[in-house]
Amino acid sequence: MDISLINYDKKTEQCSFLLKGSNPVEANTLRRAIIDAVPTMAIDIVEFRKNSSALYDEMVAHRLGLCPLTTDLKSYIPPEKSKVDDPYEDPRCTVKLTLSAKGPGYVYASDIKSKDSKVKPVFDKMPIAKLLKGQDIELEATAILGYGKQHAKWSPGIAYYTYRPSVEIVKTVENAEEVAKICPDVFEIKNGKLFVNKDNLLTSQSYSQAVDRAKPEGSITLSESDTEFIFQVESWGQLSCKEMLLKAVDNFDEQLDAFVGALK
């Protein structure tokens, strides 16, 4: 198995890479490990002191739970590794956060105050509620490490893959200029003939339209490899793409070791 990076945007925390020498089972296992088995912090318990807003306590708590929190995996451990009977009482698994706001005005994620500066809302301007004059909210919340397989609020991001495409020109394309205009990053004309830039197939999204429009029909063939996959990974902000991938692989290795141990 071999992995090569195609693109990585640190500003938006989106990356794409090519997975070679694999198969659909392994590719899908990696995809699921990224979205389901990477622990992140999320608010799970909310204790209200005051809430005179138009939103019920449950609605405010739900919004708080879906507010992404930056996660420090070096300082905290998942609940299943805690030696305390109640993981919610273990400071190695949880973080306390408070929110106190008075109207009129909007309550944003930036109004949430964390006991740990390394665990805080990712998006400051995420709205929580709107308060009118005389309305207020006061609460204490507990965030804990969890997994996407338990609830979507613990999922670190999205990951998906496509089979690596292969485009071949098997006949002279009569409408070469039209095809080249549809997907100029993949198709180009040299000396009156149509050529394929195979490297750009990894990032292009419109090559299939050009293949369908080519005349005569079947002059350009499109096939897909079942041993090479183009992965797209986007973080919600709790962890970087690199942290998501490394932790997903580590967790998968741990599960394999546990499985081998159970067989013995």
C-alpha positions in Angstrom: 0.0 0.0 0.0 1.3 3.5 -0.9 -0.1 6.9 -0.2 0.8 10.1 -2.1 -0.5 13.6 -1.3 -2.4 15.4 -4.0 -3.5 18.6 -2.3 -3.5 20.0 1.2 -5.1 23.3 2.2 -4.2 24.2 5.7 -6.5 27.2 5.8 -9.7 25.2 5.2 -8.2 21.9 6.5 -9.1 20.0 3.3 -6.8 17.4 1.8 -6.8 14.8 -1.0 -4.4 11.9 -1.4 -4.0 8.9 -3.7 -4.1 5.4 -2.1 -2.4 2.8 -4.3 -2.0 -1.0 -4.0 -5.2 -1.4 -1.9 -8.7 -2.7 -2.5 -12.3 -1.4 -1.8 -12.5 -3.2 1.5 -9.4 -1.5 2.9 -10.4 1.9 1.4 -13.8 1.8 3.0 -12.4 0.6 6.3 -10.1 3.7 6.3 -13.0 6.0 5.4 -15.1 4.7 8.3 -12.2 4.8 10.7 -11.7 8.5 9.9 -15.3 9.5 10.5 -16.3 7.0 13.2 -13.2 6.0 15.2 -11.3 9.3 15.8 -12.1 10.8 19.2 -13.0 14.5 19.5 -14.4 16.7 22.3 -18.0 17.6 22.3 -20.5 19.0 24.9 -22.6 16.1 26.2 -24.1 17.4 29.5 -25.6 20.9 30.1 -26.8 22.1 33.5 -29.0 25.3 33.2 -29.0 27.9 35.9 -31.1 30.3 33.9 -32.8 30.3 30.5 -35.5 32.8 29.7 -34.8 32.7 25.9 -37.4 31.6 23.3 -35.6 28.2 23.0 -36.2 25.3 25.3 -33.3 24.0 27.3 -33.1 20.9 25.1 -32.8 23.0 22.0 -30.0 25.1 23.4 -28.2 22.0 24.7 -28.5 20.4 21.2 -26.9 23.4 19.6 -24.1 23.4 22.1 -23.5 19.8 21.4 -23.1 20.4 17.7 -20.6 23.2 18.3 -17.2 21.9 17.2 -14.5 22.1 19.9 -10.8 22.1 19.3 -9.4 18.8 20.7 -6.1 18.1 22.4 -5.6 14.3 22.1 -2.3 14.5 24.0 -3.9 15.8 27.2 -7.1 13.7 27.3 -8.0 10.1 27.1 -11.2 8.4 25.8 -13.8 7.3 28.5 -13.1 3.6 27.9 -9.5 4.1 29.1 -10.5 5.9 32.3 -9.9 4.1 35.6 -12.7 6.2 37.3 -16.1 4.5 37.7 -17.8 7.5 36.2 -15.7 9.0 33.2 -17.7 12.2 33.5 -15.9 12.8 36.9 -12.5 12.1 35.4 -10.7 15.4 34.5 -8.6 13.4 32.0 -11.7 12.8 29.9 -13.7 15.9 30.4 -13.6 19.7 30.3 -16.0 22.1 32.0 -17.4 25.1 30.0 -19.6 28.0 31.1 -21.9 30.4 29.3 -23.5 33.5 30.7 -25.2 36.0 28.4 -27.8 38.7 28.7 -30.0 40.3 26.0 -30.7 42.0 23.9 -28.4 40.5 21.2 -27.2 37.2 19.8 -25.3 34.6 21.8 -22.4 33.2 19.9 -20.0 30.3 20.4 -17.3 32.9 21.4 -19.4 33.5 24.6 -18.6 30.0 25.8 -15.8 30.0 28.3 -13.7 26.9 28.7 -11.6 25.8 31.7 -8.9 24.7 29.2 -7.7 27.1 26.6 -6.9 24.2 24.3 -10.5 23.1 24.2 -12.7 25.9 22.8 -15.3 26.5 20.0 -13.8 26.3 16.6 -16.1 28.9 15.0 -16.5 32.0 17.2 -19.5 33.4 15.2 -21.6 30.2 15.4 -25.0 31.4 16.7 -26.4 29.7 19.8 -29.5 31.8 20.5 -31.0 35.3 20.2 -32.0 37.1 23.4 -34.4 39.9 23.7 -34.3 42.6 26.4 -34.6 41.1 29.8 -33.8 37.6 28.6 -30.7 35.7 29.7 -28.9 32.3 29.6 -26.6 30.9 32.3 -25.3 27.4 32.2 -22.4 25.0 32.8 -21.5 22.3 30.3 -19.4 19.2 30.3 -17.5 18.2 27.2 -16.1 14.7 26.9 -14.1 12.7 24.3 -16.3 10.6 22.1 -16.6 8.9 18.7 -18.6 9.5 15.5 -20.0 6.0 15.8 -21.8 7.2 19.0 -23.1 10.5 17.7 -22.4 12.8 14.7 -21.3 15.6 17.1 -18.1 13.6 17.8 -17.3 13.1 14.1 -14.1 15.0 13.2 -15.1 15.6 9.6 -16.0 14.0 6.4 -14.1 11.5 4.3 -14.9 9.9 1.0 -13.1 8.3 -2.0 -13.6 7.6 -5.7 -11.9 5.0 -7.9 -9.0 6.4 -9.8 -10.2 7.1 -13.4 -8.4 6.2 -16.6 -9.3 8.0 -19.9 -8.0 6.7 -23.2 -8.5 8.1 -26.7 -9.1 5.0 -28.9 -10.4 6.8 -32.1 -10.0 10.1 -33.7 -12.3 12.6 -32.0 -14.2 14.6 -34.6 -15.3 17.4 -32.2 -11.9 17.7 -30.4 -12.2 21.4 -29.8 -15.6 21.1 -28.1 -14.3 18.3 -25.9 -11.2 20.3 -24.9 -13.4 23.3 -24.0 -15.6 21.2 -21.7 -12.7 20.0 -19.7 -9.6 22.0 -20.5 -7.6 20.8 -17.5 -7.7 17.2 -18.8 -8.0 17.5 -22.6 -5.8 19.6 -24.8 -5.2 19.9 -28.5 -1.7 19.6 -30.0 -1.2 19.7 -33.7 -4.9 19.3 -34.3 -5.1 16.2 -32.2 -6.7 15.6 -28.8 -4.5 14.5 -25.9 -5.2 13.6 -22.3 -3.4 15.1 -19.3 -3.6 12.0 -17.0 -2.1 13.8 -14.0 -5.1 16.2 -13.9 -7.6 13.4 -13.8 -6.9 13.2 -10.0 -8.4 16.6 -9.4 -10.8 17.2 -12.3 -14.6 16.8 -11.8 -15.8 17.3 -15.4 -13.9 14.8 -17.5 -16.9 12.4 -17.6 -19.0 15.0 -19.3 -16.3 15.5 -22.0 -16.2 11.7 -22.5 -19.9 11.5 -23.0 -19.9 14.4 -25.5 -17.1 13.0 -27.7 -18.0 12.0 -31.3 -18.2 9.5 -32.6 -19.6 7.6 -29.6 -17.0 5.4 -28.0 -14.0 7.4 -29.3 -12.9 8.1 -25.7 -13.2 5.3 -23.1 -13.4 5.8 -19.4 -12.5 3.1 -16.9 -11.8 2.9 -13.1 -9.1 1.2 -11.1 -10.2 -1.0 -8.1 -6.7 -0.9 -6.6 -6.2 2.9 -6.6 -8.4 5.4 -4.8 -8.6 9.2 -4.6 -9.5 10.2 -1.0 -11.0 13.5 0.0 -10.8 14.5 3.7 -12.3 17.6 5.3 -12.0 18.5 8.9 -14.7 20.2 10.9 -12.0 22.0 12.9 -11.6 19.8 16.0 -8.4 18.2 14.6 -6.2 18.7 11.5 -6.5 16.4 8.5 -3.1 14.9 9.5 -4.2 14.2 13.0 -7.4 12.6 11.8 -5.6 10.3 9.4 -2.9 9.3 11.9 -5.4 8.6 14.7 -7.6 6.6 12.4 -4.8 4.4 11.4 -3.6 4.0 15.1 -7.1 3.1 16.2 -7.5 0.6 13.4 -4.2 -1.1 14.4 -5.4 -1.3 18.0 -8.6 -3.0 16.9 -6.6 -5.5 14.8 -4.3 -6.3 17.7 -7.3 -6.8 20.0 -8.9 -9.1 17.4 -5.7 -11.2 17.1 -5.5 -11.3 20.9 -9.1 -12.6 21.1 -8.4 -15.3 18.6 -5.5 -16.5 20.7 
